[in-house]
Amino acid sequence: MGMNNARLRMFARAAVIAALYTVLTLAIPVASYGQIQVRISEALMILPVFTPAAVPGLFVGCVLANALGALLGLTAAWDILFGSVATLLAAVCVRLLRKQPFWLYMLPAVVFNGVIVGVELSVFYALPLWATMGYVALGEAISCYVLGYPLSKAAQKLDKLWN
């Protein structure tokens, strides 16, 4: 019975994180899609530090946000694959680096999104590669470092939520 409760808690946390990511992305679509983007939802990349449930939660949330974005004409269908894989890789790395300093464990989110999404946008929209990678990485850095830092401080105070 205890194992089922733990699984259910993990599933519920992942589902809540996925829903938050999706809603936050779609709430401000002009900032969430395109060459210059600052996804508010990417501040949630801090959550794998506190719970392993954040890894699948962020991935599913990104898949949903990108799928709904594609349906609404905000992004292209290939962003479902490339953007979501970038978020998954970043979330796994944040989880693995969680014992490192804040600036270091958030770095994979900036790098993976900057490179993967930057290349994707450059290839599919014929945008300049280095500028596009730089814009995406800058937006991700704002989301992760500027918005993610206060979120990490709040999450530390809610430690009982994660245990």
C-alpha positions in Angstrom: 0.0 0.0 0.0 2.8 2.4 0.8 4.4 2.0 -2.6 1.1 2.7 -4.4 0.7 5.9 -2.3 4.2 7.0 -3.3 3.5 6.3 -7.0 0.2 8.2 -6.8 1.9 11.2 -5.1 4.6 11.2 -7.8 2.0 11.0 -10.6 -0.1 13.7 -9.0 3.0 16.0 -8.7 4.0 15.4 -12.3 0.4 16.1 -13.5 0.2 19.4 -11.5 3.6 20.5 -12.9 2.6 19.5 -16.4 -0.6 21.5 -16.1 1.2 24.5 -14.6 3.8 24.5 -17.4 1.1 24.3 -20.1 -1.1 27.1 -18.6 1.9 29.4 -18.0 3.1 28.9 -21.6 -0.3 29.5 -23.1 -1.1 32.4 -20.8 1.4 34.7 -22.6 1.7 33.2 -26.0 3.5 36.2 -27.5 6.4 35.6 -25.1 6.3 31.8 -25.4 6.9 31.1 -29.1 9.2 32.3 -31.8 12.8 33.4 -32.2 12.7 35.8 -29.2 10.9 34.1 -26.4 10.9 34.2 -22.6 8.7 31.4 -21.5 7.5 32.1 -18.0 6.9 28.4 -17.6 10.6 27.7 -18.0 11.1 29.1 -14.5 9.7 25.8 -13.4 12.9 24.2 -14.6 14.0 24.7 -11.0 11.6 22.0 -9.8 13.7 18.9 -10.6 16.0 20.1 -7.8 13.1 19.4 -5.4 11.3 16.4 -6.9 12.0 13.8 -9.5 8.3 14.1 -10.5 9.2 17.4 -12.2 11.2 15.6 -14.9 8.2 13.9 -16.5 5.9 16.8 -15.5 8.0 19.4 -17.4 8.3 17.1 -20.4 4.6 16.4 -20.6 3.8 20.1 -20.0 6.1 21.1 -22.8 4.6 18.5 -25.2 1.1 19.8 -24.3 2.1 23.5 -24.6 3.8 22.9 -28.0 1.0 20.7 -29.3 -1.7 23.3 -28.3 0.6 26.0 -29.6 0.8 24.2 -33.0 -3.0 23.7 -33.0 -3.5 27.5 -32.4 -1.0 28.4 -35.1 1.5 29.8 -32.6 4.3 27.3 -33.5 4.9 24.5 -35.9 4.3 20.9 -35.3 8.1 20.0 -35.2 8.4 22.1 -32.1 6.4 19.4 -30.3 9.4 17.1 -30.8 12.4 19.4 -30.7 11.3 21.8 -28.0 10.0 19.0 -25.8 13.2 17.0 -26.1 15.2 20.1 -25.2 13.1 20.5 -22.0 13.4 16.8 -21.2 17.2 16.8 -21.5 17.4 20.0 -19.5 15.1 18.6 -16.7 17.1 15.4 -16.4 20.4 17.4 -16.2 19.0 19.8 -13.6 17.9 16.8 -11.5 21.4 15.2 -11.9 23.1 18.5 -11.0 20.8 19.4 -8.1 23.6 19.4 -5.5 25.6 21.9 -7.4 25.3 25.7 -7.1 22.1 27.3 -8.6 23.9 28.9 -11.5 25.4 25.6 -12.6 22.4 23.3 -12.3 20.2 25.7 -14.3 22.8 26.0 -17.1 21.7 22.9 -19.0 18.3 24.4 -19.5 19.9 27.5 -21.2 22.3 25.4 -23.3 19.8 22.7 -24.4 17.1 25.1 -25.3 19.5 27.6 -26.9 21.1 25.0 -29.1 18.2 22.6 -29.9 15.4 25.2 -30.3 17.8 27.7 -31.8 18.9 25.2 -34.5 15.2 24.2 -35.0 14.1 27.8 -35.6 17.1 28.5 -37.8 16.5 25.5 -40.0 12.7 25.7 -40.3 12.4 29.4 -40.6 15.6 30.3 -42.3 16.8 32.5 -39.5 20.4 33.3 -38.8 21.8 30.4 -36.7 24.0 32.1 -34.1 21.6 35.0 -33.5 18.7 32.7 -33.1 20.5 30.4 -30.7 21.6 33.5 -28.8 18.1 34.9 -28.6 16.6 31.6 -27.4 19.4 31.1 -24.8 19.0 34.7 -23.6 15.2 34.2 -23.1 15.8 30.9 -21.4 18.4 32.5 -19.1 15.9 35.2 -18.1 13.3 32.5 -17.4 15.6 30.3 -15.4 17.9 32.7 -13.6 15.8 35.9 -13.2 12.4 34.1 -12.6 13.6 30.8 -11.4 15.8 32.1 -8.6 12.9 33.6 -6.5 10.9 30.5 -7.3 13.7 28.3 -5.9 13.7 30.4 -2.7 9.9 29.9 -2.4 10.2 26.2 -3.1 12.9 25.8 -0.4 10.4 27.2 2.1 7.8 24.7 1.0 10.1 21.8 1.6 7.3 19.7 3.1 5.5 19.9 -0.2 8.2 17.9 -1.9 8.7 15.2 0.8 
